[in-house]
Amino acid sequence: MALSHCPTVPWQVCGVVFFSSNAAEQLLATHVIPPLDACTYMGLDSGAPPIQLSLFFDIVLCMAGAMTEEEFVKSGGDATVRSARSVLWAALRAFPLSMACIPSASYDYMTTSATDHIRSLTLLPGSASHLRFCKTAHSHVDQPCLLEDGSSVTNCLLEGAVRLAAGSVIQHCHLQGPLEIGPGCLLSGLTPGCSPALQGCPLRNVVLQGHHVRLHNLSCRVFTLTGRLDDWQSPVDEATYLNVPWVEFFHQTGIREGDLWDAETPRRSRCLLNARLFPVLHACEALGLEDVLWLLAPAAVASERLARWRAAWRMSWQELLPCLDREAELGARRALFFLQGQHKVRRVLLGRQDSSLLPLTRSAVHEGYHEAMLGTLDEVASTAGDAGIAARALACIAEVLGCMARGEGGLRSGPAANREWASAFGRLESGDVAGGVQELATERQKWMSSPALLVRAARHYEGAEQILVRQAVMSSCQFITVGPAELPPLGHWVQVVCPARLDLSGGWSDTPPITYEHGGAVVDVAVLVDGCRPIGARVRRISEPELRLVSLGGTPQSKVVAELVCRELEHLKDYCQPHAPGALLKAAFICTQIVQFPSQKPLREQLMESFGGGFEVHTWSKLPHGSGLGKSAGKGLTSTSLVLGSLACCKHWDGWMDGFHRHVLCLAALALPLLFAGTSSILAGAVMASLYRAAGKAASTESLVHAVLHLEQRLTTGGGWQDQVGGLIPGIKIGRSKAQLPLRVEVEKIPVPDDFTQTLNNHLLLVYTGKTRLARNLLQDVVRNWYARLPSIVQNADALVSNAEECAQALRQGNLLLVGECLDRYWQQKKCMAPGCEPLAVGRMMDALQPYVYGQCLAGAGGGGFLYVLTKAPWQKEALHQILAQTEGLGNFSIHSIEVDTDGFSVEVMECNPKDSAHPGEVVAV
């Protein structure tokens, strides 16, 4: 838009006009007011003579500040336009016109010049223009190093060695090297079949394009070739073709003017636009790219090619233009986009790149290319030879199926144990990934007919993905080392008692597959809650060749809540089903190799031969379900009987449970069949440590950390490593895992200044929110988002790890303020990783406490459970209690003291009181 012709005022060009909602509403209202209705089909269809108005010189101009009504209306030309301008003035004058000037901006006009077009797409970093273009966009290039700076590739698949010089552009092409494209070229619409003709052909400063053409009912491909410097409309005596004067071109090729233009065409009208240069059809032979490329180097093949060219039916660009099949052209470009997209899928997955495939997945489903996408993902999953890559490929298949359901069919998270998929799952479990993927694909075809079936199929693909994640995590088994130890006497208890843990930063980065694909770091603190270690297990050998699995209340002296006895191997077969009775303890016996399963040898015989009898295991926990102090979100299927028993018998939670509810919980625990379905990683560590020792074996703490990972994979509950690192290793530490397999967890104890541990004890408090964490689908959602590589999730994973390192450094410095800042950042990172993990009541609680704390965070995955706070002043338990008591909408809460446990878990061999061997009874340390 030229606003001024005055030589002292610079010209202002406007390409974008923004109307406020009120201005737009007023403008739209004028379309029914004569004579402006004549600008629309409404007026035309009513018989009004058409009028033309300019967006800039009519509509926008009336809002210019210096314009008067008389000047605006009178300069409108004829009476109809002046009448239209009067209507516009009345409607829009109330809206002032303003202009935004973009610094260093420029305006590029579209022309018919190939030079201008190529320049606009190949701006070098050092050019004066502010515009910058990616060298490659929506393209797969096998050897990107062969693309020089200042070149451009868009929607292409370049296989092999394709060299592209600076100043050249390739668009919508599928080419196979070796090829060399010189400077100043524009290639478009070329297929792999064009590659042989291009090899060895010198291309410099030319525009070579392939077109889809429809001639009545006949579809064909036509190639056009022009020079970068050619002008389409200049007369033949003044213009060039292929960058040389027409006279020279005629001399080189033997082509005559009569071949290109009719005798009746005036000489001044003869130009490149109407020259019949481009072969379309031949009576005897198929035409190809070579039928125009010969024009670049005619000497070697002049006579033969010239005769063939003359025998072909040719068209000019002016004649071709109306015959272009735009639908076919867009379809070919779309097909090429998804073909290079399939290569992108392979590149991203096999290269373990953090690029999101979700936009491509959604586009493929929307455009009907989902089958090609599914086939590529099947291929990657079955041939990768890596469980981690195959798992991500299966997760991507689940995403495709979910997108195909288009938001219908129910929730993505749900069960995945339909018998129809069992055979495929069995192949994956046995290690036959290729066979399993093939069976999955076969079964998938039966589940594609409705959104509900698609969603269910997606769930089963996520179940298959979890099998491969388990196999990847099981690589940590090589870091489990078990040695011999003295076998305790029959009837002697081996008791292990563990602290709880607080995660100060980095949680979720320890969760598979994030932990071995991205790398993880978590700062953990082992803590005593109200002065005691709240989690424990004990094991003793018994004379009967059986396994007794017992759940106690909140302490070793509590009553038995539930008991299960296993006398046959058949009783252990459901160890990998978290809902099954005693699953965690059954898995522990198998993972410690006390029991061989499967085996031809009966359980009783195994136990008698190796140990002269069986085993009795007791477990307990004083922590409520969903506390976050060692109950990992990855193991949401917590032992119902153990939890209910713990709640019923625990004295620390009187503030939120009356006697009637405690009685009900005891009855429920006794009645429920779900015994020990899976408890925290810390409890699993306690069980395995006591089992090893009771069986005459010894395992290091590092081995226990990896053994718990192994157990949880066998149990199929998943979960990361932060809980066992926090509860099994004393004090303050940072655990790390590298972005690689096999998965290995390395722990570094964090040295803190003298007396800083006591300072932490004085400033750290636990607030039980009274809200049980509901983390049923939390892990599935996080893993799904990670496999989708949502940019926000990838960035947050980076931030989790870096914040953990910053927190570790703040602890080394003894800086409470910096530690508090890390806690606050950590809580924001948790909410990003798992949206919805902050209940409304917890938000109110944190708002009320914010002025009095350096930092605060919900333990574990969030959603409820324990809130830990780092207070600005020491010993604030009573003060915080008064603040929360005055805050509305919190429900039942309680505040508890915590101390850093610098000793870690304890292992004791204890003699059972012989007076009452059937009761958990009293024990005497030996």
N, C-alpha and C positions, 0 to 999 in steps of 0.2 A: 504494500500500500504506500504510494508516494504521497507524503503529506505536504511537501513543499517543493516549488520550483525555483525558489529564491537561491541565488548562488552563494549567499552567506549562511544559509541554513542547510544542514546535511539532510539528505534524503533518509527517511525512515521506512523500512519495509516491514510489513506485519504479515506473519504467516498464520498466526493463531489468534482467534478472538474468543474471549470467554464472556458469557452472559451469566449474570447472577440469576438465581431462580426466579426472582420477581421480574427482572428484565425479560427473561426467556418467556415467562407466562404472558407478559404484555405483547411481545412480538408474535407469539403463536396465536393470540386472540385476534390479530389483524387479518388472518387468512380468510375470514368470512366477511370482511368489510370491503365493499367496492371502493375503488377499483383494484385493491390489492388482491382480491380473490382471483383476479385474472393471472396471477403468478402461479396458481395451483390448478390442478385438474378439476377442482370443484368449480372454479369460475369458467374454465374452458368448456367443461361439459354443460355449463348453463348458458353457453353461447356468447360469453364475453370475449372480446378480442384480446389476444395475449399481449402482455407488456413485460419488459425486462427491467429488473432492478439489480443494482450492484450491492453486494454485502458491504463493501468498503465505502463507496462513493454515494450511497443512498442511506442504508440502514445505520452504519456506524457514524457517518458524517453528521447526522442530525444530533448526535450526542456530544459533538466537539464543543469545547467551551467557548471559543471565539466566534462561532457560527450564530448568525441571527436567523429568525424565522423567515423574514422577507428574502434574505440572500439565499437561503436554502431552497425555498419553494420556487422562486423565480428562475433559478439556474437549472431547473429540472427539464427544460426542453418543451415538449408539447403539453397540451392541457391535461392529458391523462396522467402523465408522469408527475406534473405539478400537483394534481389532485392526490395521487398516491403519496407524494412527499408530505402533503398536509396531514394525512392520516398518520404517517410515521412520526412526524414532529409531535403530534398530540399524544401519541402512545409512548414514545421513548425519550422525549426531551427531559423528563424528570430524572433520568439516570445519567449521572456524570460519567464522562469517558476518561479513563486513565490508562497509562501505558507503563509497562515494565520493560526495562532495558536489560538484556542479559549481557553481562560483561564478556568481552572478547568473542562475542557471537558473530557469525557470518551467515549469509543467505546464499544458497546455491540454487540457481535456476535449472530446471530440467530442460535439456536441449536434445536434438537428434544427433549430436556429435558423439561418436564413440570415444574420442579422447576425453571429453568431459565426463562421460559416464564411468570410464575406467578410473579416471583420477579420483572421482568421488568415492570409489570403493577401495582405493589402495593408498590412503593417506599415510605417508611415512611419519614416524615419531618426530622428526625434525621439521615437518612442514609447518607453514604459517597458520593453517587452519586449526581450530580448536577441536575438530572432530577426530575421533579415533575409532577404528574398526578392529574387531578381533581378526586375527589372521585366518582362523578356521571357525566356522559356526555351523552347528548341526551337521558335522561331517566326521567321517572316519578316514584317517590318513595313516597308512602303514608306516611311512617314514617321514614324519613331520619335519625332520632336520633338513629335508630337501626343499622346503618351502622358504624362499628368501623373505626377509623383512620387506614389507611394502607390497606383498602379494596377498591375495584374498581367495578363500575357498568356502563356498556356501552350499549346503545340502548336497554333498558329494561323497562318493566312496572311491578312494584312490588306493588301489592295491599295488603292491610292489614299489619299484623305484620310479616315482613321478616327480621330476624336478620342475619347479615353477619359479621363474625369474621375478625379480621385483618389478612392480608395475603391471602385473598380469592378474587376471581373474578367471576362476573356474566356478561355474554355477550349474547345479542340477546335472552333474555328470557322474557316470560310473566308468572309470578308466583303469586299465591294467598296464603297469610298466613292463619294460623300461620305456619311459617317455621323457622328453625334454621340451618344455614350453618356454620360449624366449620371452623377452620383455614386450610390453605393449599389447598383450593378447587378451581376448575375451572368448572363452569357450563355454557353451551352454547346450544342454540337451543331448549330450553324447553318451552312447551306451558302450558296454564292453566290446561289442562287435566292431566299434570304430577304432579300437586300440591298434590292431595290426596296420591299418592304413596310416596311422599317425606316427608309428615307429620309423625313425629315420627321416621324417618329413620336417624340414626347417620351418618353424612357426615363429614369426616376429611381426608385431604390429598388425595383426589380423584379427577379425571377428568371425568365429566359426560357430555356427549354430545348427542344431537339429530341431526340426519342427514336425508336429503331428498335423497332417492335412487331411481334410475330408472333401472328396470330389463326388458330389451326389451320394451314392451308397458305397463309395470306394474309399477306404482309409489307407494312407501311405505315409512314409517318412520322406521328408525333403530336407536337404542340407543347403545352407546358404553360406557364402564366403565373401567377405568384404575386407577392405583395408581400414585400419584405424583412422587414417587421415582423409578417407573418402568423404565427399559431400554428396548426399543423396539427390539433390535437386539442381545442382549446377550443370549447365550445358556441357555436352561431350567435349567441345573444343577447349573448355576452361577447367575441366574436372579431371579426377584421377580414378582409377580402379586398381585395387590392391596397391595403393600408394604410388602408382606410376601413371603418367599421362596415358590417356586412352590410346593414342597413336602408338606409343611404345608397347602397350599391352597387345594391340592387334598384331604388331610385328613379331612379338615373342611367341604368340600362340597360333597364329594363322587364322584366328577368328576375324570375320569381317563385320562391318556395321550392319550389313543386310541380315546377318544371323541374329542380331539383337533387336533391331527395330524395323517396322514395316517401312516401305518406301514412302508411304503417305505421311509418315510422322515428320513434322517440320524439324529442321536441324536444331533450332534453338530449344525444341521441346524434348530432344533426345538426352536422357540423363540416366544415372544409375538406378533410380527408382523404377523406371519402366523398361529397363534392359532385360530381355529374356535370357538370363544367364544360368538359371538354376534348373538342372534336369529333374523331372518329376516322374515320368514313365518312359519305359523302353519296350518296344514291341517284342523283343526276343530275350532280353536279359534283365536280371534284377539290378537295380541301381544302388549305389552305396556312397560312402564318404569319398572314396577315391575319385568319383566322377566330378567332384569340385576341387579336390586337392591338387589335381594335375595342373590346374591353372597357376599354381605357385611355382612349379618347376617343369614347364612344358617341353623343354628341349629333348629330354631322353625318350619321351613317349608321345611326342606331338602328333604324328600322323595317325597312330592307332587311337589315341584318346580323342583327338579332334573328330575323327569319323564317328566314334561312339557318341560323343557329345552332340554332334549335329543330328544323329539319328534319333536322339531322345526328344520327347515332348518336353519343352522347357517353359517356365513361367518367370515373369518378373516379380520383384517383391511387391509391387503394386497389385499384381494379380493374385499373388499368394495370400496377401493379408486377409481378404474376406473369407478365404478357405481354411484358415487356421482352426484346428479342432481344439478349442480351449479346454473343453471338458477332458479330452484325452490327455492334453498336456498337463493339466493340474493333477489328473489321476496318476500319470507317470512320475510326477514330482513327489506326490504323496507316497507312492510305492517305494521310490528311492529313499525318501526320508525314513521310512520304517525299515528298509533294508540296511541302511547305515546304522539305524537304531539297534538292529540286531547285533551288528558288530560292536556297537557301544556296550551292549549288555555283556558280551563276552569280555571286552576289554576291562570294564569296570569290575566284574566279578572275579575274573582270573587274575587281575592285577591288584585285587584287594583295595580298590580305590574307595574313598569316602564321597563318591558322587551319588546323588539321589537318582534312582530310576523311576520314582513315582510319577513325575510329569510325563515321561515317555509311556509308562504303563497306562495312565489315564487316556492319553492321546490314542494309543493303540486300540484300547477298548472302544473309545468313542468313534473311531474311524473304521472299525471292523477288522483290525489287523491283530486281534488277540490270539488267533490260532498260530500265527507265525511267531509271536512273542512266546507263547507257551512252548512251542517246539524248540526254540532256541534255549529257553531255560531248562527244559528236559535234557538237552544235549550237554549243557554246562554241568548240570548236577550229576549226570551219569559218567562224564569223562574227566572231571576235574582231578580226581585222585586225592582230594583233600576234603575231610569231613566238614571243615569250617566253610569252605567255598560252596560245597554242595548244600549245606544247611541254609546259607543265604539265598541260594537259587530256589530252594523249595519255599522259602519265605516269600520270595518275589512271585512265585506261582500263586501262593495264597492271596497275595495282593491283587493279582490279575483277576482271580475268581471273585474276590470281594468287590472289585470295581465293576465287574460284569453284573453283579446283583443290583447295582445302581441305588444303594441305600435301602433296599428292601431285603426281606428274608430273615430278619432277626439280628441279634447281636453277633459280632465277629467272635468274641470270646465264648467258649462253651466246651462241652465234652467232645472227645475225639477218639472214641473206642468202638465205633460201629464194626461189626464182624466182617462186613464186606471189604474193609481195608486191612484186615488182620494179616492176610498173606503178604501184602506189600510191606507192612510194618515188620513182619518177621524176617523178611529178606534184609531190610536195613539193619535190624538188630544183629543179624548174623554177619554183617560186614559186606554183603553183596549189594553195594550201593547201586550199581548199574541195573541189576535185575529188579531191585526195589523201585527205582525211579520208573522203569518201564511198566511195572505192574501198577504203580500209582497213576501213570498216564492212561493206561487201559481202563482202570476203574473210574478215572475222572470223566471219561466220555459218557458215563451213565448218569452223571450228576449235573448236567449242563442245561437242563430243560426249564428250570424255574429259579427265581431268586433264592428261595428257601434251600433248594438243593445246592446251589452254588455256595451259599454261606456255609453250609455243613461241610461241603468239600474243602472250602478254605480252612475250616477248623482242623480237618484231618491232615491237610498239608502242613499246618503249623505243628500238629502232633508229630508228623514225620520229621520236620525240621528239628524238633526237640530231641528226637532220637539221635540225630547226627551231632547236635550240640553236646549231648551226653558223651558220645564217643570222643569228641574233641577234648572235653574236660577230663575224660578218663586217662588222657595222656599224662596227667599229673601223677599217676600211680608209680611211675618210675622213680619218683622222689620219696617214696615210702620205704624206709629201711627198718626192719624188725630183727632184733637179736634175741638170744636166749637170756632167760633170767630164772631165778630160783622159783620153783613152783610152791605157792603157799600151801599149807596143810589143808586137808579136807575140812570144810566148815568154817574156815577163816574168811572173813570179809575183806575184800579190797575196796576201799572207799575213796572216791574222788569227789572233791568239792571244788566248785569253780565260782569265780566272781562273775558279775554281769559286765557289760561293756558299754561305753559311750562312743559313738562315732562322731568325732569332732569335725571331720571334713572328708570329702572324697567318696562317700558312699554312692552306690550305683556303678561306679567305675570298676568295682570288683565283680560285677554280675556277668556271667557268660551270656552271650558271646562278646560283650563289650570288653571284658577283661583281657581276652586274647586277640581281639581284632584291633582294639584301640590302645590297650594298656591301661592299667589302673594304679591308683595310689589312694590309700585311706589312712587317716590318722585315727587311732583307737586308744582308749584308756580303759584298763581293767579297773572295776570299781566294786567296793563293798556297798551294799544298800542297807541303810540303818545298822551298820556295823557288822554285817555278816555276809558270807558268800551264799547266794540264794539258790544255786543250781547244783545238783549232785546226783551221783549214781554209785551203787555198790554191787559187787558180784562175789559170790562164793561158789566153790564146788560142793556138790551134794552127792550122796551115794546113789540116788536114783538116776538112771540114764535118761534124763528128760531135761527140758528147758522150762523153768518157771519164770514168768515175766510178770512183775508186780508193780503197780502204780501206787505210790504213797501219797499222802497229803502234802503239806508244804514243807515238812522237815523229815529227817531220817527217823524220828521217833513217832511220826504220825501214824494213824491207822491205815490199814490197807484199803484203798479205794476200789481197786479192780485187780483181777489176777487171771492169767492165761497160762495154760500148760501145753507144751508141744512135745509129743512123744514119737511122731512119725515125720519123715521128710515131707510127706504130703502136707503137713501143717505149715510148712515154710514156703510153699510155692507162691503164695500171694505177697511175698516180701516186697515186691516192686509196685504194689498197689497202695498208695498212701492212705486210702480209706480202710484198708484191711486191718483186722485186729493184730496188734503187735508188730506192724510192718517195720518200724524203725529198728526195734531190737532184733527182729529176725534178720534184717539186712546187716546189722552190726555183727551178728554171729557168722554170717557168710563172708563179709568183707574182711574180718580178722582171720578167716580160714580156720576157725575153730570147728566149723561145720563145712563139709564139702557139699555143694549143691550146684547142679544136680549130681547125683551119684547112684551107682548100683548098690552101694553098701547102705543098709538101714541106719537111721539116726542113732538108735540105741547101740548098735555095734560100733559106729564111729566114736561115740562118746566113751564107751567102755574101753576100747583099744587105746585111745589117746590120753584119756584123763581119769579112767577108773570110775566114772560117774558123770553126772550132768552138771548143770549150772542154774543158779538162781540169781536173778537181776532185780534190783529195786531202783526206781528213779523218783526224783521229786524236784519241784521248783516252787519257790515262793512268789514268783512273778506272775502277774495276771496275763492272760492271753492278750496278745496285741500290745504288749507294753513297749516293744521296740528296743528292749535292753538285751537283745540276743535272740529274739524271735524274728528270723529273717522273713522279709516279704516274699522271698522266693519259696518259702515253705508255708504257704497259707493254710495248708491242711494240717493244722496242729492237732495233737492228740487230744481228743475231746475228753476222754476220761481223766487224763492227767491234768488237763486245764481245770476241769470242773472240781476235781478233787483238791487241787492246789488252792482254788478260790475258796472252797468250803472250809478248809482247815487252816488257812493262813490268818494269823492274828493281826497282820499289818494293814489289813484293808477293812477294819471294822467301820471306818468312816463312811463306807459306801455299800455295806452289805449287812442286813440284819439277820437275826437267827433263823427266821423262817426261810429266807432265800438261801442261807447256807445249807439248811436241811434239804431243801429241794435240789440243790446242786449235788449233794452227796448221793441222793437217790438217783439222780440222772446219771451220775458217773457209774454207779453200779449197774444201772439198767442198760446203758448204751453198749453196743457191740464194738464200737470203734476204739479199740485199745491201742495206745501208743502209735497212732497213725503217722506221727512225724512231729518231732518237737524241735527246739532250737538247735542251731549248730553247736552251741556251747554244750548243751546236754548230750548231743551226739558225741562230742569230743570226750566228755566225762565217761560215757558208756564205753567207748572204744578203749580209752586208757585203762579203765578198770578190767575190761575183758582181756586185753593183752596181758596185764599183770597177773590176773587170776589164772591164765592159761600158761604161765611160765614164760612170757615173752616181754621184751622191752622195746619201746618205740620212743624216739626223740620227739620233742615238741613240734619240730618242723615236719616230721613224719605224720604226726597226728593232724596237723593242719591239712595236709594233702589227703590223709585217710578220710577225713570228714567230707572233703570234696568228692572223693570216690564213693563214699556211702550215700551221699545225697543224690548222686547220679544213678546209682543202683536203685535207690528208693524212688527215683523219677520225680523228686520234688524240685530239683534244680537248686538255685541259690548260689551265692558267691562265697567269698572266703573271709569277709571282714569280721563276721561274728566269732569264728573260732580263733582268728588272730587276736581279736580283742579280749576274749575270755580265757584263752589258754596261755597267752604270753603276758607276763606281769608288766605293770607300769604303763608308761606312755611310749607309744611306738608308731611307726609308719610302715604299713605293708605295701609292697609294690609287686606288680606283675607286668611283664613286657608284652608287647603286641606280637606274640608269636606262640606257636605250639612246638613242643609240649608246654603246657601251662605250668609255670613254677611261681610260687609265692615266696618272696624274699622279704624278711622283716628286719628293720633297723630300729633299735631302741633309741629314743630321743633323749639325750642328756639335757637336764634342766638345771638352772642355778640352784645353789643351796637354799633350802627353805621354800623353794617355789612349789614343791609338791604340797606342803602344808598350806601355802597361800591358796592353791587351787581348792584344797579341801574346805577352806574357810569361805570361798566365794562360789562354789558349785552347789546347786540344789536341784533336786528332782521334784517335779510337780506331776502327780498323776492326774491326767485330765478328766478321768471318769468316762472317756470315750474309747471304746474298744476299736482298734484299728480294723477297718474292713478292707483288706488288701487282696480280695479274691482274684481280681483280674488285673491287679496293678502290674505284676511282673510281665504278663502277656502283652499289655499295652506298651510298656517300656521297650521290650524286646522287638515288638512289631515296629515301633517308631525308629528304633536303632537300625533294623534291617532295611527300612525305607530310606535310611540316611537323610532324614529331614535335616536341613542345614542347622536349624535351631538345636536339635539334639546333638549333632556332631560338635557344634561350638560349645554346647553345655558340657559335653564329655571332656573337651579340652579344659574348660574352666574348672571342672571338678578336680582334675588332676593338678592343675597349677595352684588352685586354692589349697589343696592338701599340702603341697610343698611350702606354700607361704605360711600355713598354720604351723607346720613343723618348725619353720624358722622362728616364728613368733614364740613358740614354746621354748626353743633353745635360748632365746633372749630373755625369757621370763616376762614378756610384755603382755599383761592381761588385756589391755585395750586392743592390741592387734589380734589377739586370740578371739576376742569378742567380735571384732569386725569379720573375721573369718567365719565365725558361727553364723552371723547374720547373712553373709554371702552364701554360705552353704545351704541355709534354709531356702533362699530364693532359687538356688540351683536345684534343690529337691523338688520344689513346686514346678519348675520348668520341666524337669524330667518326668514327673508324675502329676499332671494337673488334677486338682481336686483333692489333694492330700491334706489340705488345711480345712477342717470342719469349721463351721461358723463360730461355735463356742470356743474353739481353740484360738481362732483369730481374735475374739474379744479378750481372751486371757492374755495373749501376747501383747495386744495393744495396752492393756492395763499395766503390764509389767515393764513395758519398753523404757519408761523414764528411769527405771531403777537398775537396769542391767546393761552390761557391755555388749552382750549378745545372747541369743537364745535360739533353740532349734528343737524340733520334735525328734526323738530318737528313732533310729531305723528308717523305715520308708515313709513315716508320717501317717496321717490319717487319724491319729488318736494316740492312745498309749501315754508314754512319759514325755514330758517337756523338760529339757534341762536348761538351766539358766546360769549365766556367769554374772553375778551381782557386782555392782560398783562398790558397795561397802561389804565388809565381812559379816558373817553370822546374821543373815537376814531372814531366817526361817520364819520367825514370828511376824516380822514386818510384812513379808509377802503374803502370809496367811491372812492378815487383816485386810490388805489391799484386795485380794481375791474374794474374800468374804463379802466385801462391799460392792462387788461387780455383779451385775445382773446377768442371768442367762448362762451360768457356768455349770450348774448341777453339782454333783458330788465330786469333790477333788480332795487330794491330800498332798502334803509336802513332806519330802523325805530327805534325810541327810545322806550324802555319799562321800566316800573317801577313795583316793587312789590306792589300789591294791598293788603294792610293790613286790609281793611275794608270789602271786600267781596261784594256780590251782595246786591243791595238795593231794598226795597219794599216800594212804595209810593202809597197812595190813592190820586187821583187827580180829580179835577172838570173840566169837558169839557167846552170849550167856547160855550155858548148857541147860538152865532151868526151863527155858521156853524157846526151843529151836524153831517152832512153827511161827512164832510171832517175829516181826522185824526186830523187836526186843532191844535189849541193851547190848552194847558192844564195848569191848575193852581193848584199848590200843596195845599192840604187841611191840 
